[in-house]
Amino acid sequence: MKTDDEHRTSAYETQFPTGQAGLTERPYCRTFTHGWADVPYHWHRALEVVFVLRGQLRLMVEGLACDMSAGDVMIINSNIPHNSVSKTRDTLVCGVHLDPYHFERSGLPEFSTRHFLCRSFLHSRSFSEKIAPMKALIARLIIGLPDQPEDAMSRAIAADMLALFIYANIPFKDQDPSEDAVRSAGRARILRLLNELDPVAGVDTLGAIAERENLSLSYLSRQFKEHLGMGYKTYALNLRLDKAAEDLLRTDATVTDIAARLQFGNPTVFYKKFKERFGWSPTDYRRQRPDFSGDQTMSDQDIRDIRQLLTARFPDIKDGVERILFPTSYVGRRRLMSGPHEASAQRPDALRPLATR
């Protein structure tokens, strides 16, 4: 899990294989992809752009359920707690984390204090068309061209352009520091409690946790539901089932041993709940192992589908470039960013701008 002091790519937010080092190593822009999965409750200082490629996704953002379908885009602002649940087994999701403080230092004033309002599923079709370049730039950031030596620089430019496009085109409101201070106490408690849950050592009942925290059971139950979009019992069960799925794919332990280690006392219940969550029995799920490449949420076919879906977005980059570099609707002061041609590099004023209209 990620906190506002530490940003790490989670097991479900994995780097898409591009075959080339480059942008993914830059701390101010990180891409991610995942398939059918539950991404745990977390937050981070990076601004996150989520793009649903296929299927349906429910994002819980500060307790608000946001149901997204293929083609939807959403911006999750800095330090906003969130988690997600894939609603269909064919779900494919990708996105980008942008460090707002880096882009603010790079020339976008107050970028870090803007609360961007981008939830395409709440807007009209015209808004979806307006943000098409965002999808194209995300696609270019994720799909690398390893045979091209200039690819790393090209993707770095795409990251700058994505930040600039958001800054210039997405509506926003100013953040209220006092509101964030009130939210931080509740989310810190929930995150701490989630970090203490251990599917192997055993998961406490909500009543035991409430007693330990000196809170009423009803209050803590509401807090879990508000922040996670599901009850504590469901979350704890999913945590154990996810660990079982991981063990099936990455170890040779028997199904019986895995169920026992995760304290599923009744094998019949384990098989039933596992199939409800993953669509296969534990044995059949393990047989799928050759189709997965290091990430239990995506098969090799899923990765091929992601490449195809994202590559189809490339033509929309042209519109984004034109809108970013040639803003014809701007009617304010214009400035000629040039100066006299001086051969000497010793002239510090050689590139002073000339104001004009």
C-alpha positions in Angstrom: 0.0 0.0 0.0 1.1 3.6 -0.6 0.9 6.5 1.7 1.3 10.2 1.1 4.9 10.0 2.2 5.8 7.0 0.1 4.9 6.1 -3.4 5.4 2.5 -4.6 3.9 0.6 -7.4 1.6 -2.0 -5.9 1.3 -5.6 -7.1 -1.8 -4.6 -9.0 -0.2 -1.4 -10.6 2.5 -3.1 -12.5 4.8 -1.5 -15.1 3.8 -2.5 -18.6 6.6 -4.5 -20.3 8.1 -2.3 -23.0 11.6 -3.9 -23.3 13.4 -0.6 -22.7 14.4 1.4 -19.7 13.5 5.0 -19.9 10.5 6.9 -18.7 9.4 4.2 -16.3 12.6 5.0 -14.3 11.7 8.7 -14.1 10.2 9.5 -10.6 7.8 12.1 -11.8 5.9 9.9 -14.2 5.0 6.2 -13.7 2.6 4.1 -15.7 0.6 1.1 -14.6 -1.7 -1.6 -16.0 -3.8 -4.3 -14.4 -6.5 -6.8 -15.1 -9.3 -8.1 -13.0 -8.3 -7.3 -9.4 -9.0 -5.4 -6.3 -6.5 -2.6 -5.7 -6.2 -2.0 -2.0 -7.0 1.2 -0.1 -4.1 3.7 -0.5 -3.2 7.3 -1.3 -0.1 9.1 -2.6 1.1 12.6 -3.4 1.1 11.8 -7.2 -1.9 12.8 -9.3 -3.3 9.6 -10.8 -5.1 9.4 -14.2 -7.1 6.1 -14.6 -8.2 4.9 -18.0 -10.5 1.9 -18.4 -9.7 0.0 -21.5 -12.2 -2.9 -21.2 -14.8 -4.1 -18.8 -16.1 -2.3 -15.8 -14.4 -0.8 -12.7 -15.7 0.6 -9.5 -13.4 3.2 -8.0 -14.0 4.2 -4.4 -12.7 7.8 -3.9 -13.2 9.1 -0.4 -16.1 6.8 0.1 -17.8 7.9 -3.2 -18.5 5.0 -5.6 -17.5 5.8 -9.2 -18.6 3.2 -11.7 -16.5 3.3 -14.8 -16.8 1.5 -18.2 -14.6 1.0 -21.2 -13.3 4.4 -22.5 -13.8 6.3 -19.2 -11.1 8.4 -17.7 -10.8 9.8 -14.2 -8.3 12.0 -12.4 -7.6 11.1 -8.7 -6.0 14.2 -7.1 -3.0 14.2 -4.8 -3.4 12.6 -1.4 -6.9 11.4 -2.0 -7.5 7.9 -0.6 -9.0 5.4 -3.1 -9.3 1.8 -3.9 -10.9 -0.1 -6.8 -12.8 -3.3 -7.5 -13.1 -4.9 -11.0 -16.7 -5.6 -11.7 -16.2 -7.9 -14.7 -13.6 -10.5 -15.3 -12.5 -9.0 -18.6 -11.5 -5.7 -17.0 -8.3 -4.0 -18.2 -7.2 -0.8 -16.7 -4.2 1.5 -17.3 -3.0 4.8 -16.2 -0.3 7.2 -15.1 1.0 8.8 -11.9 2.2 12.3 -12.3 4.2 14.2 -9.6 2.4 17.6 -9.4 5.3 19.2 -7.6 7.7 18.3 -10.4 5.5 19.9 -13.1 4.9 22.9 -10.9 8.6 23.5 -10.7 8.9 22.9 -14.4 6.6 25.8 -15.2 2.9 25.0 -14.4 2.1 27.5 -11.6 -0.1 26.1 -8.8 -0.3 22.7 -10.5 0.0 21.0 -7.1 -2.8 22.9 -5.5 -5.4 22.4 -8.2 -8.2 19.9 -7.6 -8.9 18.7 -11.1 -12.5 17.8 -12.0 -12.3 15.0 -14.6 -14.7 12.1 -14.4 -15.7 11.4 -18.0 -18.7 9.2 -17.0 -20.3 12.3 -15.4 -19.8 14.6 -18.4 -21.3 14.8 -21.9 -20.0 13.2 -25.0 -18.3 16.4 -26.0 -16.2 16.2 -22.9 -15.1 12.7 -23.8 -14.1 13.9 -27.2 -12.2 16.8 -25.6 -10.1 14.5 -23.5 -9.3 12.1 -26.4 -5.7 13.5 -26.5 -5.2 12.5 -22.9 -6.0 8.9 -23.7 -3.6 9.1 -26.7 -0.8 10.5 -24.5 -1.3 7.8 -21.9 -1.1 5.2 -24.6 2.2 6.6 -25.9 3.6 6.6 -22.3 2.7 2.9 -21.8 3.5 1.6 -25.3 7.3 1.8 -25.8 9.2 1.5 -29.1 12.3 -0.4 -27.9 13.9 -0.4 -31.4 14.0 3.4 -31.5 16.9 5.1 -29.7 14.9 8.3 -29.2 12.0 6.5 -27.5 12.9 7.5 -24.0 13.1 11.2 -24.9 9.8 10.9 -26.9 8.0 9.4 -23.9 9.5 12.1 -21.6 8.0 14.7 -23.9 4.7 12.9 -23.8 4.7 13.1 -20.0 5.3 16.8 -20.1 2.5 17.2 -22.7 0.0 15.2 -20.7 0.7 17.4 -17.6 0.3 20.5 -19.8 -2.9 19.2 -21.4 -4.4 18.6 -18.0 -3.3 22.0 -16.7 -4.7 23.9 -19.7 -7.9 21.9 -20.5 -9.3 20.3 -17.4 -11.6 22.3 -15.1 -10.5 22.5 -11.4 -11.1 24.0 -8.1 -8.6 25.1 -5.5 -7.9 22.6 -2.7 -9.0 23.5 0.9 -6.1 22.6 3.3 -8.5 22.5 6.3 -10.7 19.8 4.6 -7.7 17.7 3.9 -6.6 17.9 7.6 -10.0 16.6 8.7 -9.9 13.7 6.2 -6.4 12.7 7.1 -7.2 11.4 10.6 -9.9 8.9 9.5 -8.0 7.6 6.5 -4.8 7.2 8.6 -6.7 5.0 11.0 -8.2 2.8 8.3 -4.8 2.5 6.5 -3.1 1.5 9.7 -5.8 -1.2 10.5 -5.5 -2.6 6.9 -1.8 -2.8 7.2 -2.2 -4.9 10.3 -4.4 -7.5 8.6 -2.5 -10.7 7.9 -4.3 -13.4 6.0 -1.8 -16.0 7.2 -1.5 -15.1 10.8 -5.3 -14.7 11.1 -7.7 -11.8 10.6 -9.3 -10.4 13.7 -13.1 -9.9 13.8 -14.3 -6.3 13.5 -15.6 -6.5 17.1 -12.1 -7.3 18.4 -10.6 -4.4 16.4 -13.3 -2.0 17.6 -12.6 -3.0 21.2 -8.9 -2.6 20.8 -9.4 0.9 19.2 -11.9 2.0 21.8 -14.5 2.6 19.1 -18.1 1.4 18.8 -18.6 -1.5 16.4 -21.2 0.4 14.4 -18.9 3.4 14.0 -16.0 1.3 12.8 -18.2 -0.7 10.5 -19.5 2.6 8.9 -15.9 3.8 8.5 -14.8 0.7 6.6 -17.8 0.9 4.4 -17.3 4.6 3.7 -13.6 4.3 2.9 -13.6 0.9 1.1 -17.0 0.6 -0.5 -17.5 -2.8 1.1 -18.0 -4.3 4.5 -15.1 -5.4 6.7 -16.1 -9.0 6.5 -16.1 -9.0 2.7 -12.7 -7.2 2.6 -11.1 -9.6 5.0 -12.5 -12.6 3.0 -11.2 -11.1 -0.3 -7.8 -10.6 1.3 -7.6 -14.3 2.2 -8.9 -15.4 -1.2 -6.4 -13.2 -3.0 -3.5 -14.7 -1.0 -4.8 -18.2 -1.9 -4.8 -17.2 -5.6 -1.2 -15.9 -5.3 -0.1 -19.1 -3.6 -1.7 -21.2 -6.3 0.1 -19.4 -9.0 3.5 -19.0 -7.3 3.9 -22.1 -5.1 3.5 -25.9 -5.4 1.5 -26.2 -2.2 -1.6 -28.4 -2.5 -5.0 -26.7 -2.5 -5.8 -28.4 0.8 -2.6 -27.0 2.4 -3.3 -23.5 1.1 -6.9 -23.5 2.4 -5.7 -24.8 5.8 -2.9 -22.3 6.1 -5.3 -19.4 5.4 -7.7 -20.8 8.0 -10.5 -21.9 5.8 -11.9 -24.6 8.1 -14.4 -25.9 5.6 -13.0 -26.9 2.2 -16.4 -26.8 0.6 -16.8 -23.1 1.6 -13.3 -22.3 0.4 -14.0 -23.9 -3.1 -17.4 -22.1 -3.3 -16.0 -18.6 -2.3 -12.9 -19.0 -4.5 -15.0 -19.8 -7.6 -17.4 -16.9 -6.9 -14.4 -14.5 -6.8 -12.2 -15.9 -9.6 -14.6 -17.8 -11.9 -12.6 -21.0 -11.6 -12.1 -23.7 -9.0 -8.7 -23.5 -7.3 -7.5 -26.5 -9.3 -8.6 -24.9 -12.6 -7.2 -21.6 -11.6 -3.8 -23.1 -11.1 -3.9 -24.7 -14.6 -4.1 -21.2 -16.0 -0.6 -20.5 -14.7 1.2 -20.9 -18.1 -0.9 -18.1 -19.5 0.2 -15.6 -16.9 3.5 -13.6 -17.0 4.4 -12.5 -13.5 1.1 -10.8 -12.8 -1.8 -12.9 -11.8 -4.2 -10.2 -13.0 -3.3 -10.4 -16.7 -2.7 -13.2 -19.1 -0.4 -12.9 -22.2 -3.6 -12.4 -24.3 -4.6 -9.5 -22.0 -1.2 -7.9 -22.7 -1.6 -8.3 -26.4 -5.1 -6.8 -26.1 -3.7 -3.8 -24.2 -1.2 -3.1 -26.9 -3.9 -3.2 -29.6 -6.3 -1.0 -27.6 -3.7 1.6 -26.8 -2.1 1.7 -30.2 -5.5 2.5 -31.7 -5.4 5.8 -29.7 -2.2 7.1 -31.3 -3.9 9.2 -34.0 -5.5 11.4 -31.4 -2.0 12.7 -30.3 -2.0 15.1 -33.3 -5.1 17.0 -31.9 -3.5 17.2 -28.5 -0.3 18.6 -29.9 -2.1 21.3 -31.8 -4.3 22.3 -28.8 -1.3 22.5 -26.5 1.2 24.2 -28.8 -1.1 26.4 -30.8 -3.9 27.7 -28.5 -5.8 29.8 -31.1 -8.5 30.7 -28.5 -6.0 32.7 -26.4 -6.4 36.4 -27.0 -4.1 37.9 -24.3 -0.7 39.4 -24.6 1.7 37.7 -27.0 5.4 37.7 -26.6 8.2 37.1 -29.1 10.5 34.6 -27.3 13.6 35.7 -29.3 16.3 38.2 -29.4 19.2 39.4 -31.6 21.4 36.8 -33.2 24.6 37.0 -31.1 27.4 34.6 -31.9 29.0 35.0 -28.5 27.9 32.6 -25.8 29.1 35.1 -23.2 26.1 37.4 -23.7 23.7 36.5 -20.8 20.9 38.7 -22.4 21.1 37.1 -25.8 17.8 35.4 -25.3 15.8 38.1 -23.6 12.2 38.1 -24.6 10.7 41.0 -26.6 7.3 42.0 -25.4 4.7 42.7 -28.1 1.1 42.4 -28.9 
